[in-house]
Amino acid sequence: MDYNEEITDEFNGVKLWWSANRTTPRTQQFSFYPGADEKRFYTLKFHKRDRQVITGIYLSHVLKQGKAIAADNRQRKLYSNGAGQGWLGNRSSTTWTHVAFEHPATFDTLAMDEKKKREIKKDLVTFSNGKEYYAKIGKAWKRGYLLYGPPGTGKSTMVAAMANFLNYDVYDLELTTVKNNVELRRLLIETSNKSIIVIEDIDCSLDLTGQREEKKKKKKKDDKNEEGDPISAMSKNEERKESEVTLSGLLNFIDGIWSACGGERIIVFTTNHVEKLDPALIRRGRMDKHVEMSYCRFEAFKVLAKNYLDIDSHPLFEEIGNLLEETDMTPADVAENLMLTSDDDEVGETCLKNLIEALKAAKGEARKKAEEYPARLEAEKEEKEKTIC
């Protein structure tokens, strides 16, 4: 609005008038910033009989709508935790740094079965609109996602699509740079609402896999055998300096008391080996929704063909569909074969033919490994028996 401009608004049958104004100080003083001393404000006029409506629900409506518009127009950010100077000047502390989040991935371009995509989108919408419901059932307003599957199946792309769909910021948490559980908790407190906290390759982050009791026993055995050994003590101290984040600390980070600070947060774990993770880490209630990111099948291929080649159908689709059902190839590998190398009209068909050849080669390689597997098992068994003898 320009200064002294007036705009008429109507709310529930009530008419009111907004205007933008400013005042300047009577005594003009020299300033390096012209206009810094002036006061700018809005004036709202309405009939006295409508005062209760305006102060009761209209102003709350305006503030709510303003926050919603600001959230829609804001620049989303990608945060990462790196070693930096903390607020007390402690260079060993870890802080969040950020860049603009501009990943182009969406659910429309995500290579996945359409039914599964609709299910995930519905779950995300239900969560984002569930503030009152979560308060009613007495749970913190957060949700956990476990994305698991072989490398190249689109787990990181799924996170970007979720962020773009909900218009959330993304916090990429690198556990190996976190000093201890206290620092992990502080990082959680510093995250904003409407955010996705991601820990990628959780199976490779610190000692968070299963078999905790076996590792404890092994540690006790090592301590007994090497008690007093200066090399062993030094190596243990070095390991302790790297990170003291524990499984218990991570569990409290996910759904402990401190996890209720703030709201509207999604926590995402990605892993290539879900069987390695401790069951306590991925149980329902912590990781509420488990999503398998699998090999590329025909429905996912059609999305990639549309994205990369702008092709909805082709005579070669039937052969490709049959090969994809018989061969395990990741969406990343399929996409690599569909990459255009020129603007020639024939390139699209050439890419499809290249994909067919790649699928046939992968199918032959898989068959060869399957035939060699029994012989390899037998050889390993014989070698083991020789070692025992």
C-alpha positions as CSV (number, residue, x, y, z in Angstrom):
1,M,0.0,0.0,0.0
2,D,1.2,3.5,-0.8
3,Y,1.1,6.1,2.0
4,N,-2.3,7.6,2.6
5,E,-3.9,5.0,0.3
6,E,-7.1,3.5,1.7
7,I,-8.3,-0.1,1.1
8,T,-11.8,-1.3,2.0
9,D,-12.2,-4.9,3.4
10,E,-15.2,-6.9,4.3
11,F,-15.3,-9.7,6.9
12,N,-18.4,-11.7,7.9
13,G,-20.6,-8.8,6.7
14,V,-18.6,-6.2,8.6
15,K,-17.1,-3.4,6.5
16,L,-13.7,-1.8,7.5
17,W,-11.0,0.4,6.1
18,W,-7.2,0.1,6.1
19,S,-4.8,2.9,5.4
20,A,-1.0,3.2,5.5
21,N,0.5,6.2,7.2
22,R,3.8,7.6,8.5
23,T,5.0,10.4,10.8
24,T,8.2,12.3,10.6
25,P,9.9,14.0,13.6
26,R,9.4,17.7,13.9
27,T,13.1,18.5,14.4
28,Q,15.1,17.3,11.4
29,Q,18.5,16.0,12.4
30,F,21.3,14.9,10.1
31,S,21.3,11.1,9.6
32,F,23.3,8.7,7.5
33,Y,20.1,6.8,7.0
34,P,17.3,9.0,5.6
35,G,13.9,8.0,6.8
36,A,15.3,6.0,9.7
37,D,13.5,8.2,12.3
38,E,10.1,8.2,10.7
39,K,7.4,6.0,12.1
40,R,5.3,3.8,9.7
41,F,2.0,2.2,10.7
42,Y,-1.4,1.0,9.5
43,T,-4.7,2.6,10.6
44,L,-7.8,0.4,10.8
45,K,-11.2,2.1,10.9
46,F,-14.6,0.4,11.6
47,H,-18.0,1.2,13.1
48,K,-18.1,1.1,16.9
49,R,-20.8,-1.5,16.9
50,D,-18.4,-4.0,15.2
51,R,-15.6,-3.6,17.7
52,Q,-16.1,-7.0,19.3
53,V,-16.0,-8.8,15.9
54,I,-12.8,-6.9,14.9
55,T,-10.9,-7.4,18.1
56,G,-12.2,-10.9,18.7
57,I,-11.8,-12.8,15.5
58,Y,-10.8,-10.5,12.6
59,L,-7.4,-9.4,13.8
60,S,-6.6,-13.1,14.7
61,H,-7.6,-14.0,11.2
62,V,-5.4,-11.3,9.7
63,L,-2.4,-12.5,11.7
64,K,-3.0,-16.1,10.8
65,Q,-3.3,-15.4,7.1
66,G,-0.2,-13.2,7.2
67,K,1.9,-16.0,8.8
68,A,0.6,-18.5,6.2
69,I,1.5,-16.2,3.3
70,A,4.9,-15.5,4.7
71,A,5.5,-19.2,5.1
72,D,4.5,-19.9,1.5
73,N,6.7,-17.1,0.1
74,R,9.8,-17.8,2.3
75,Q,13.0,-19.2,0.9
76,R,13.4,-22.7,2.1
77,K,16.8,-23.6,3.5
78,L,19.1,-26.7,3.7
79,Y,20.9,-26.8,7.0
80,S,24.0,-28.9,7.9
81,N,25.8,-29.3,11.2
82,G,29.5,-28.6,10.9
83,A,32.3,-27.7,13.2
84,G,32.2,-24.0,13.9
85,Q,32.4,-21.3,16.6
86,G,29.6,-21.7,19.1
87,W,27.8,-18.9,20.9
88,L,30.4,-18.9,23.7
89,G,33.3,-18.9,21.3
90,N,33.9,-22.6,21.7
91,R,35.3,-23.7,18.4
92,S,34.8,-27.4,19.3
93,S,31.0,-26.9,19.4
94,T,28.8,-27.8,16.5
95,T,26.4,-25.3,14.9
96,W,23.9,-25.2,12.0
97,T,24.9,-23.5,8.8
98,H,22.6,-23.2,5.8
99,V,22.2,-22.6,2.1
100,A,19.2,-22.0,0.0
101,F,17.3,-25.2,-0.7
102,E,16.6,-25.4,-4.4
103,H,16.3,-29.1,-5.1
104,P,13.9,-29.6,-8.1
105,A,12.6,-33.0,-7.0
106,T,8.8,-33.4,-6.7
107,F,6.5,-36.4,-6.3
108,D,5.5,-36.0,-10.0
109,T,9.1,-36.6,-11.0
110,L,9.9,-39.3,-8.4
111,A,10.3,-42.8,-10.0
112,M,8.0,-44.8,-7.8
113,D,4.7,-46.7,-8.0
114,E,1.8,-44.2,-8.2
115,K,-0.2,-45.9,-5.5
116,K,2.7,-45.7,-3.0
117,K,3.3,-42.0,-3.9
118,R,-0.4,-41.2,-3.2
119,E,-0.2,-43.0,0.1
120,I,2.9,-41.1,1.2
121,K,1.4,-37.7,0.1
122,K,-1.8,-38.5,2.0
123,D,0.2,-39.3,5.1
124,L,2.2,-36.1,4.9
125,V,-1.0,-34.0,4.4
126,T,-2.6,-35.7,7.4
127,F,0.5,-35.0,9.5
128,S,0.8,-31.3,8.5
129,N,-2.9,-30.7,9.3
130,G,-2.8,-32.7,12.6
131,K,-1.8,-30.1,15.2
132,E,-5.1,-30.4,17.2
133,Y,-5.2,-34.2,16.8
134,Y,-1.7,-34.7,18.1
135,A,-2.5,-32.4,21.1
136,K,-5.7,-34.4,21.7
137,I,-3.9,-37.8,21.9
138,G,-1.0,-36.3,23.9
139,K,1.8,-36.9,21.4
140,A,4.5,-34.5,20.2
141,W,3.7,-33.1,16.8
142,K,6.3,-35.1,14.9
143,R,6.5,-38.1,12.6
144,G,9.3,-40.5,11.8
145,Y,10.0,-42.0,8.4
146,L,12.4,-44.9,7.6
147,L,13.5,-45.0,4.0
148,Y,15.3,-48.2,3.2
149,G,16.5,-50.0,0.1
150,P,19.6,-50.5,-2.1
151,P,21.8,-47.6,-3.2
152,G,20.4,-45.6,-6.1
153,T,16.8,-46.2,-5.4
154,G,16.0,-42.5,-4.7
155,K,16.0,-42.2,-0.9
156,S,17.6,-38.7,-0.9
157,T,15.3,-37.7,-3.8
158,M,12.3,-38.8,-1.7
159,V,13.4,-36.4,1.1
160,A,13.7,-33.5,-1.3
161,A,10.3,-34.3,-2.8
162,M,8.8,-34.4,0.8
163,A,10.4,-31.0,1.6
164,N,9.1,-29.4,-1.6
165,F,5.6,-30.9,-1.1
166,L,5.2,-29.6,2.4
167,N,7.4,-26.4,1.9
168,Y,9.6,-27.5,4.9
169,D,13.3,-26.7,5.6
170,V,15.7,-29.6,5.6
171,Y,18.3,-30.3,8.4
172,D,20.9,-32.7,7.3
173,L,22.3,-34.1,10.5
174,E,25.8,-35.7,10.4
175,L,26.1,-37.7,13.6
176,T,29.8,-38.2,13.4
177,T,30.5,-34.5,13.9
178,V,28.3,-34.3,17.0
179,K,30.5,-34.4,20.2
180,N,28.0,-36.0,22.7
181,N,24.4,-36.4,23.6
182,V,24.2,-32.9,25.1
183,E,25.3,-31.3,21.8
184,L,22.8,-33.5,19.9
185,R,20.0,-32.2,22.1
186,R,21.1,-28.6,21.6
187,L,21.0,-29.1,17.8
188,L,17.5,-30.4,18.1
189,I,16.4,-27.4,20.1
190,E,17.9,-25.1,17.4
191,T,15.8,-26.6,14.6
192,S,12.8,-24.7,13.5
193,N,9.2,-25.8,13.1
194,K,8.1,-27.0,9.7
195,S,11.3,-28.9,9.1
196,I,12.6,-32.3,8.1
197,I,15.6,-33.7,10.1
198,V,17.5,-36.2,8.0
199,I,20.1,-38.7,9.1
200,E,21.3,-40.4,6.0
201,D,22.9,-43.9,6.0
202,I,22.0,-44.4,9.7
203,D,23.6,-47.9,9.6
204,C,27.0,-46.2,8.9
205,S,26.6,-43.5,11.6
206,L,28.6,-44.3,14.8
207,D,27.8,-47.6,16.7
208,L,24.0,-47.6,16.3
209,T,23.5,-51.0,14.8
210,G,22.1,-54.1,16.6
211,Q,23.9,-56.8,18.6
212,R,24.6,-54.3,21.5
213,E,25.0,-57.1,24.1
214,E,27.5,-58.9,21.9
215,K,29.5,-55.8,21.4
216,K,29.5,-55.1,25.2
217,K,30.8,-58.7,25.8
218,K,33.5,-58.2,23.2
219,K,34.5,-54.9,24.8
220,K,34.8,-56.5,28.2
221,K,36.9,-59.3,26.8
222,D,39.2,-56.9,25.0
223,D,39.6,-54.9,28.2
224,K,40.5,-58.0,30.1
225,N,43.0,-59.3,27.6
226,E,44.7,-55.9,27.0
227,E,44.4,-54.4,30.5
228,G,47.1,-51.8,31.0
229,D,48.2,-51.8,27.4
230,P,49.1,-48.2,26.6
231,I,48.4,-48.6,22.9
232,S,44.9,-49.9,23.6
233,A,44.2,-47.1,26.1
234,M,45.4,-44.5,23.6
235,S,43.2,-45.9,20.8
236,K,40.2,-45.9,23.1
237,N,40.7,-42.3,24.1
238,E,41.0,-41.4,20.4
239,E,37.8,-43.2,19.7
240,R,36.1,-41.4,22.5
241,K,37.2,-38.0,21.2
242,E,35.6,-38.6,17.8
243,S,32.0,-38.8,19.2
244,E,30.3,-39.9,22.4
245,V,26.8,-40.0,21.0
246,T,25.1,-43.1,22.2
247,L,22.1,-45.1,20.9
248,S,20.2,-44.0,24.1
249,G,21.0,-40.4,23.3
250,L,19.7,-40.8,19.8
251,L,16.5,-42.5,21.0
252,N,15.9,-39.6,23.4
253,F,16.6,-37.2,20.5
254,I,13.8,-38.9,18.4
255,D,11.0,-39.3,21.0
256,G,12.2,-38.3,24.4
257,I,11.0,-35.3,26.4
258,W,13.1,-32.9,24.5
259,S,11.7,-34.0,21.2
260,A,8.4,-32.2,22.2
261,C,10.2,-28.8,22.0
262,G,8.6,-27.2,19.0
263,G,6.4,-29.0,16.6
264,E,5.6,-30.0,13.0
265,R,8.9,-31.8,12.5
266,I,9.5,-34.9,10.4
267,I,12.5,-37.1,11.3
268,V,13.8,-39.3,8.4
269,F,16.4,-42.1,8.5
270,T,17.8,-43.6,5.3
271,T,19.7,-46.9,5.2
272,N,20.9,-49.4,2.7
273,H,20.8,-52.3,5.3
274,V,17.7,-52.1,7.4
275,E,18.5,-55.5,9.0
276,K,21.6,-54.0,10.6
277,L,19.7,-51.4,12.6
278,D,18.8,-51.9,16.3
279,P,15.1,-52.8,16.6
280,A,14.7,-50.2,19.3
281,L,15.7,-47.5,16.8
282,I,13.2,-48.3,14.1
283,R,10.2,-49.6,16.0
284,R,6.7,-48.1,15.3
285,G,6.3,-44.9,17.3
286,R,9.8,-43.8,16.5
287,M,9.9,-44.5,12.8
288,D,6.2,-44.4,12.3
289,K,6.2,-45.1,8.6
290,H,8.6,-47.6,6.9
291,V,9.0,-47.0,3.1
292,E,10.9,-49.5,1.0
293,M,12.7,-47.8,-1.9
294,S,13.0,-50.7,-4.3
295,Y,14.3,-51.5,-7.8
296,C,12.8,-49.9,-10.8
297,R,9.7,-51.5,-12.2
298,F,7.5,-50.6,-15.1
299,E,5.4,-47.9,-13.3
300,A,8.6,-46.2,-12.1
301,F,10.2,-46.5,-15.6
302,K,7.2,-44.7,-17.2
303,V,7.8,-41.7,-14.9
304,L,11.5,-41.7,-15.9
305,A,10.7,-42.0,-19.6
306,K,8.4,-39.0,-19.3
307,N,10.9,-37.0,-17.3
308,Y,14.0,-37.7,-19.5
309,L,12.6,-38.4,-22.9
310,D,9.1,-36.8,-22.8
311,I,7.7,-40.1,-24.0
312,D,4.4,-41.5,-22.7
313,S,4.3,-44.6,-24.8
314,H,6.5,-46.5,-27.3
315,P,6.6,-49.9,-29.0
316,L,9.7,-50.8,-27.0
317,F,7.9,-50.2,-23.7
318,E,6.4,-53.8,-23.6
319,E,9.9,-55.4,-23.9
320,I,11.3,-53.0,-21.3
321,G,8.5,-53.8,-18.9
322,N,9.1,-57.5,-19.2
323,L,12.8,-57.1,-18.6
324,L,12.3,-54.9,-15.6
325,E,10.1,-57.5,-13.9
326,E,12.8,-60.1,-14.3
327,T,15.8,-57.9,-13.6
328,D,16.9,-55.8,-10.5
329,M,18.0,-52.4,-11.8
330,T,17.9,-49.2,-9.7
331,P,16.1,-46.1,-10.9
332,A,19.5,-44.3,-11.0
333,D,20.9,-46.9,-13.4
334,V,17.7,-46.8,-15.6
335,A,17.9,-43.0,-15.6
336,E,21.5,-43.1,-16.7
337,N,20.6,-45.0,-19.8
338,L,17.8,-42.5,-20.6
339,M,20.0,-39.4,-20.5
340,L,19.8,-37.5,-23.8
341,T,23.1,-36.8,-25.5
342,S,21.7,-34.6,-28.3
343,D,18.5,-33.0,-29.6
344,D,18.1,-35.5,-32.4
345,D,14.5,-37.0,-32.7
346,E,15.9,-40.5,-32.9
347,V,17.8,-40.2,-29.7
348,G,14.8,-41.2,-27.6
349,E,14.5,-44.5,-29.3
350,T,18.2,-45.0,-29.1
351,C,18.1,-44.5,-25.4
352,L,15.4,-47.1,-25.0
353,K,17.4,-49.6,-27.1
354,N,20.5,-48.8,-24.9
355,L,18.3,-49.5,-21.8
356,I,17.2,-52.8,-23.3
357,E,20.8,-53.9,-23.9
358,A,21.8,-52.8,-20.3
359,L,18.8,-54.8,-18.8
360,K,19.8,-57.9,-20.8
361,A,23.4,-57.6,-19.7
362,A,22.3,-57.2,-16.0
363,K,20.0,-60.2,-16.4
364,G,22.8,-62.3,-17.8
365,E,25.1,-61.2,-15.0
366,A,22.5,-62.1,-12.3
367,R,22.0,-65.5,-13.9
368,K,25.7,-66.2,-13.9
369,K,26.0,-65.2,-10.2
370,A,23.1,-67.5,-9.3
371,E,24.8,-70.4,-11.0
372,E,28.1,-69.7,-9.3
373,Y,26.6,-69.2,-5.8
374,P,26.3,-72.9,-4.8
375,A,29.8,-73.6,-5.9
376,R,31.1,-70.6,-4.0
377,L,29.2,-71.7,-0.8
378,E,30.8,-75.1,-1.1
379,A,34.3,-73.7,-1.5
380,E,33.8,-71.4,1.5
381,K,32.5,-74.4,3.6
382,E,35.6,-76.5,2.6
383,E,37.9,-73.6,3.5
384,K,36.2,-73.2,6.9
385,E,36.6,-76.9,7.6
386,K,40.3,-76.8,6.7
387,T,40.8,-73.9,9.1
388,I,39.1,-75.7,11.9
389,C,41.2,-78.8,11.4
